[in-house]
Amino acid sequence: MMNQLTENLEIALKEQRHDFVCSSLAQVMTFLEKQGFTFDEVLDGLGFLRPC
């Protein structure tokens, strides 16, 4: 019983973290786009588009 409760809690927390991260990223991207940045520029600035 306790294992099922723990598993359900972990699933719920994982979903909440996912929702929080997605919501936060959407808000940040909206702000950055209003400042004139494109999505590619933001990714490049974070180092995601640089070749290894």
C-alpha positions in Angstrom: 0.0 0.0 0.0 2.8 2.4 0.9 4.7 1.6 -2.3 1.6 2.4 -4.4 1.1 5.7 -2.5 4.8 6.6 -3.0 4.6 5.7 -6.7 1.5 7.8 -7.2 3.1 10.8 -5.4 6.2 10.5 -7.5 4.1 10.4 -10.7 2.1 13.5 -9.6 5.3 15.4 -8.7 6.9 14.6 -12.0 3.8 15.9 -13.8 3.8 19.1 -11.7 7.5 19.7 -12.4 7.0 19.2 -16.1 4.1 21.7 -16.1 6.1 24.2 -14.1 9.1 24.0 -16.4 6.9 24.3 -19.5 5.0 27.3 -18.1 8.2 29.0 -17.0 9.9 28.5 -20.4 6.8 29.8 -22.2 6.8 33.0 -20.0 10.5 33.5 -20.5 10.3 33.0 -24.3 7.4 35.5 -24.5 9.4 38.1 -22.7 12.5 37.5 -24.8 10.5 37.6 -28.1 9.1 40.9 -27.0 12.7 42.1 -26.6 13.3 41.1 -30.2 15.0 37.7 -29.8 14.2 34.7 -31.9 14.0 31.2 -30.5 17.2 30.2 -32.4 19.0 33.2 -30.9 18.0 32.1 -27.4 19.1 28.5 -28.0 22.4 29.8 -29.5 22.9 32.0 -26.5 22.4 29.0 -24.2 24.8 27.0 -26.2 22.4 24.5 -27.8 23.1 25.3 -31.4 26.9 25.4 -31.2 28.7 22.5 -32.9 30.6 20.1 -30.6 
